[in-house]
Amino acid sequence: MATTTPNYGLTKPDLSELYDIGVQNTNMDTIDSQMKQNADDITALVNGLYYHKGDVINLYRAPKNGYITTGGTEIYITIPLAKPLDSDISGATVSGGNIIIRGVNGYVGGSAGISLSDTTQISSITVTGPWVANQDKESIVITIKFTSTPSGAANNTPVSCGFTNGSKLTLS
């Protein structure tokens, strides 16, 4: 009498039984189906380990370190990532919300922050990276170029930056 394997329920004919191609085909279908499921599960796990094109990263809450340079008209903000990027991010965009910049002499551009979509104050926003900030985490750098030096900005000044709710980085 035939028995079955404990893990996948494959049929194991008894030595006294004649070979049945139908049993073999059923076993092959079971193996094929399980192998496909295993491959899909592995892909899902690997995809969860990286940021991919099309992902949206919420910039809200976590304070970021920044540095104002170029006569006070550019700020470089280092964003540590929770997981690495899987590809080039040259087309990434930052949108929504405001950026709040706190320097040694108070808020740069006011305590409410500067709208990321305000073209009268911001001439461009670029994203570069990834680069390895230390051995544990990758980071990206967001560069914001102001149309003129915002109030409170000074050249070569370290700052702390935050983004308001709705601020996001879209990888494209």
Buried (B, 14 or more C-beta within 10 A) or exposed (E): EEEEEEEEEBBEBEEEEEEEEEBEEBBEEBEEEBEEEEEEEEEEEEEEEBBEBEBBBBBEEEEBBBBBBBEBBBBBBBBBBEEEBBEEBEEBBBBBBBBBBBBEEEBBBBEEBBBBEEEEBBEEBEBEBBEEBEEEEBBBBBBBEBEEBBEBBBEEBEBBBBBBEEBBBBBE
